[in-house]
Amino acid sequence: MRSTYFAAALLASSATAQQLLNKPHLVEAVNRVDINVQPVIGVVAQPLEDGMTGPEYEGYTTYVMDKYIRFMETSGARVIPLLTGEDESVTLDKLSKVNGVLFPGGGGDYEDFAAFILDRLVEYNDAGDFFPAWGTCLGF
């Protein structure tokens, strides 16, 4: 189950998240309930670009830039890739297990996949289930 408290931690620095968890009443609540205190963020994978032809890309059709993973992890989150081309049921299952989604910038033709995800996020938010999304372009 997603929690607005933990989803909001997406934007908190690791120091701020640590300060929140050091509050005795929050630590007690976490110890009483079986929940994950780290937000889990889905990062949309992009199709390989034309120049990605070396042996390190062999067998792959998508990628997630490591800087996006490090960005999330340094904020205290864990990352699940949302893979372009995976079955919609797999993507929906992953969305049920994450606290937010990051749409990366850069090249690649993944507009239909991103639109599918964004439509689900709008549905979740319209139903009152807070579900943050972050879209970036060229790292800004």
RODO-181494 format. One line per field, with one value per atom (N, C-alpha, C): residue number from 1; x, y, z. Coordinates in steps of 0.2 Angstrom, whole numbers, always signed. Layout:
seq <- NUM_...
px <- X_...
py <- Y_...
pz <- Z_...
//
This chain:
seq <- 1_1_1_2_2_2_3_3_3_4_4_4_5_5_5_6_6_6_7_7_7_8_8_8_9_9_9_10_10_10_11_11_11_12_12_12_13_13_13_14_14_14_15_15_15_16_16_16_17_17_17_18_18_18_19_19_19_20_20_20_21_21_21_22_22_22_23_23_23_24_24_24_25_25_25_26_26_26_27_27_27_28_28_28_29_29_29_30_30_30_31_31_31_32_32_32_33_33_33_34_34_34_35_35_35_36_36_36_37_37_37_38_38_38_39_39_39_40_40_40_41_41_41_42_42_42_43_43_43_44_44_44_45_45_45_46_46_46_47_47_47_48_48_48_49_49_49_50_50_50_51_51_51_52_52_52_53_53_53_54_54_54_55_55_55_56_56_56_57_57_57_58_58_58_59_59_59_60_60_60_61_61_61_62_62_62_63_63_63_64_64_64_65_65_65_66_66_66_67_67_67_68_68_68_69_69_69_70_70_70_71_71_71_72_72_72_73_73_73_74_74_74_75_75_75_76_76_76_77_77_77_78_78_78_79_79_79_80_80_80_81_81_81_82_82_82_83_83_83_84_84_84_85_85_85_86_86_86_87_87_87_88_88_88_89_89_89_90_90_90_91_91_91_92_92_92_93_93_93_94_94_94_95_95_95_96_96_96_97_97_97_98_98_98_99_99_99_100_100_100_101_101_101_102_102_102_103_103_103_104_104_104_105_105_105_106_106_106_107_107_107_108_108_108_109_109_109_110_110_110_111_111_111_112_112_112_113_113_113_114_114_114_115_115_115_116_116_116_117_117_117_118_118_118_119_119_119_120_120_120_121_121_121_122_122_122_123_123_123_124_124_124_125_125_125_126_126_126_127_127_127_128_128_128_129_129_129_130_130_130_131_131_131_132_132_132_133_133_133_134_134_134_135_135_135_136_136_136_137_137_137_138_138_138_139_139_139_140_140_140
px <- +4_+0_+4_+3_+7_+5_+10_+9_+11_+7_+9_+15_+16_+22_+28_+28_+34_+35_+30_+30_+33_+31_+34_+42_+44_+51_+55_+52_+55_+59_+56_+60_+64_+64_+68_+75_+79_+86_+87_+92_+93_+94_+97_+98_+91_+87_+80_+76_+77_+73_+76_+82_+85_+83_+82_+80_+72_+68_+61_+61_+65_+65_+68_+72_+75_+70_+64_+59_+56_+55_+53_+46_+42_+35_+35_+39_+39_+42_+48_+51_+47_+43_+38_+33_+30_+25_+28_+34_+37_+38_+40_+42_+35_+29_+23_+20_+22_+18_+23_+21_+26_+25_+30_+30_+37_+38_+45_+46_+51_+52_+55_+58_+61_+56_+55_+51_+54_+50_+52_+49_+54_+52_+53_+48_+48_+52_+57_+60_+59_+56_+54_+61_+61_+67_+66_+71_+71_+74_+71_+74_+81_+85_+92_+93_+97_+98_+102_+102_+106_+113_+117_+124_+125_+121_+122_+122_+128_+129_+134_+138_+143_+141_+146_+145_+141_+142_+139_+131_+129_+122_+119_+123_+120_+115_+110_+104_+99_+101_+96_+93_+87_+83_+81_+82_+81_+87_+87_+92_+89_+92_+90_+97_+98_+104_+106_+112_+114_+113_+114_+113_+106_+101_+94_+93_+97_+96_+100_+106_+110_+106_+103_+98_+93_+90_+85_+88_+93_+96_+99_+102_+105_+100_+94_+88_+85_+87_+85_+80_+79_+74_+77_+73_+75_+72_+75_+72_+70_+64_+62_+61_+64_+64_+57_+54_+48_+50_+50_+53_+48_+50_+47_+46_+40_+39_+37_+37_+34_+27_+24_+17_+13_+8_+4_+3_+1_+0_+6_+12_+18_+19_+18_+19_+14_+7_+2_+4_+7_+9_+15_+19_+25_+22_+17_+15_+11_+8_+5_+10_+16_+22_+26_+25_+30_+26_+30_+28_+28_+31_+31_+35_+34_+38_+42_+48_+52_+52_+51_+51_+58_+62_+69_+69_+74_+74_+79_+80_+84_+81_+84_+81_+77_+75_+71_+64_+61_+54_+50_+48_+44_+38_+35_+29_+23_+22_+16_+16_+22_+23_+22_+25_+25_+18_+14_+7_+3_+4_+1_+2_+8_+10_+6_+7_+4_-3_-7_-14_-16_-12_-13_-12_-7_-5_-11_-13_-19_-25_-26_-32_-31_-25_-24_-25_-22_-23_-30_-34_-41_-45_-43_-46_-44_-40_-38_-31_-28_-22_-16_-13_-7_-2_+0_+5_+9_+15_+19_+23_+24_+27_+32_+38_+43_+45_+45_+47_+53_+58_+64_+66_+69_+71_+79_+83_+90_+93_+91_+93_+91_+86_+84_+77
py <- -6_+0_+6_+11_+17_+22_+25_+30_+37_+42_+49_+51_+49_+50_+48_+42_+39_+41_+42_+44_+52_+55_+62_+62_+57_+56_+56_+55_+55_+62_+67_+74_+76_+72_+74_+71_+75_+73_+67_+63_+57_+60_+66_+68_+70_+73_+75_+68_+63_+57_+54_+54_+51_+55_+62_+65_+63_+62_+60_+54_+49_+42_+42_+47_+47_+50_+52_+54_+48_+48_+42_+39_+44_+41_+38_+41_+38_+31_+30_+24_+19_+21_+16_+14_+18_+17_+12_+13_+9_+2_+1_-5_-9_-6_-9_-11_-8_-10_-13_-18_-21_-17_-12_-7_-6_-4_-2_+5_+7_+14_+18_+14_+17_+18_+23_+24_+20_+17_+13_+17_+18_+23_+19_+19_+16_+21_+19_+23_+20_+24_+22_+21_+15_+13_+16_+18_+21_+16_+16_+11_+13_+8_+10_+15_+20_+25_+22_+25_+22_+21_+25_+24_+19_+16_+11_+4_+3_-4_-8_-6_-10_-17_-21_-27_-27_-21_-20_-20_-18_-17_-24_-29_-35_-38_-40_-43_-38_-32_-27_-23_-21_-16_-10_-9_-3_-2_+4_+6_+11_+11_+17_+20_+26_+30_+29_+27_+26_+32_+38_+44_+45_+42_+42_+38_+32_+27_+30_+33_+36_+42_+46_+51_+49_+44_+41_+38_+34_+30_+35_+41_+45_+49_+49_+52_+47_+41_+36_+31_+31_+27_+21_+16_+10_+11_+8_+9_+2_+3_-3_+0_-4_-1_-3_+2_+0_+0_-6_-8_-7_-3_-2_-9_-10_-17_-22_-21_-27_-27_-33_-33_-28_-25_-20_-23_-30_-32_-32_-33_-33_-25_-21_-14_-12_-14_-12_-15_-21_-25_-21_-19_-14_-8_-5_+2_+1_-5_-6_-7_-7_-8_-3_+3_+8_+14_+19_+25_+31_+31_+36_+34_+38_+36_+42_+41_+46_+44_+49_+49_+53_+49_+52_+56_+61_+65_+61_+64_+61_+59_+55_+52_+46_+43_+37_+38_+33_+34_+29_+32_+28_+32_+37_+41_+37_+31_+27_+24_+21_+18_+23_+29_+34_+36_+37_+39_+34_+28_+22_+23_+24_+25_+31_+37_+43_+43_+39_+39_+35_+30_+26_+30_+34_+39_+44_+46_+51_+48_+42_+38_+37_+35_+34_+40_+46_+52_+54_+54_+56_+52_+45_+41_+43_+47_+49_+46_+42_+38_+43_+46_+51_+47_+49_+45_+50_+52_+57_+55_+59_+58_+64_+62_+67_+66_+71_+71_+76_+74_+78_+79_+84_+84_+87_+84_+86_+87_+84_+84_+90_+94_+100_+99
pz <- +0_+0_+0_-4_-5_+1_+3_+9_+7_+8_+6_+10_+16_+20_+17_+15_+12_+5_+1_-6_-6_-1_+0_+1_+4_+5_-1_-7_-13_-14_-12_-12_-6_-1_+5_+4_+7_+7_+11_+11_+15_+22_+23_+30_+33_+29_+31_+33_+29_+30_+36_+37_+43_+50_+49_+55_+56_+51_+52_+56_+54_+56_+63_+65_+72_+77_+75_+80_+83_+90_+93_+91_+90_+88_+82_+77_+70_+70_+74_+75_+78_+83_+86_+81_+77_+72_+67_+65_+60_+63_+69_+72_+73_+74_+75_+69_+63_+57_+52_+48_+43_+37_+36_+31_+29_+23_+20_+21_+25_+26_+20_+15_+10_+4_+1_-5_-11_-14_-20_-26_-31_-37_-43_-47_-54_-58_-62_-67_-74_-78_-85_-89_-91_-96_-103_-106_-113_-118_-124_-129_-130_-132_-134_-139_-139_-144_-150_-155_-161_-160_-156_-155_-150_-147_-142_-145_-148_-152_-149_-144_-142_-139_-137_-134_-127_-124_-117_-118_-124_-125_-128_-130_-133_-129_-132_-128_-125_-125_-122_-127_-125_-130_-126_-119_-116_-111_-108_-103_-98_-92_-87_-86_-87_-86_-78_-77_-70_-65_-68_-64_-61_-65_-62_-56_-57_-51_-45_-46_-41_-38_-42_-39_-34_-36_-32_-26_-26_-21_-16_-18_-13_-9_-12_-8_-4_-4_+1_-2_-9_-12_-15_-17_-21_-27_-32_-39_-42_-46_-50_-57_-62_-69_-72_-75_-79_-86_-89_-95_-101_-106_-112_-116_-118_-121_-117_-110_-106_-106_-104_-104_-100_-102_-98_-91_-90_-84_-79_-82_-78_-76_-80_-78_-73_-73_-68_-62_-62_-56_-52_-56_-54_-51_-54_-52_-45_-44_-38_-32_-33_-28_-28_-31_-31_-28_-25_-22_-27_-33_-37_-44_-49_-55_-57_-60_-63_-71_-74_-82_-84_-86_-88_-94_-95_-101_-106_-111_-116_-122_-126_-132_-131_-137_-137_-138_-141_-143_-138_-133_-128_-126_-130_-128_-127_-131_-129_-123_-121_-114_-109_-110_-104_-104_-109_-109_-105_-106_-103_-95_-93_-86_-83_-87_-84_-84_-88_-88_-82_-80_-74_-68_-68_-62_-61_-66_-66_-63_-65_-62_-55_-53_-46_-42_-44_-41_-41_-46_-46_-41_-40_-35_-28_-27_-20_-18_-22_-20_-22_-18_-20_-23_-29_-33_-37_-34_-37_-43_-48_-54_-55_-58_-59_-66_-70_-77_-78_-81_-82_-89_-91_-98_-98_-101_-101_-95_-90_-83_-79_-81_-78_-74
//
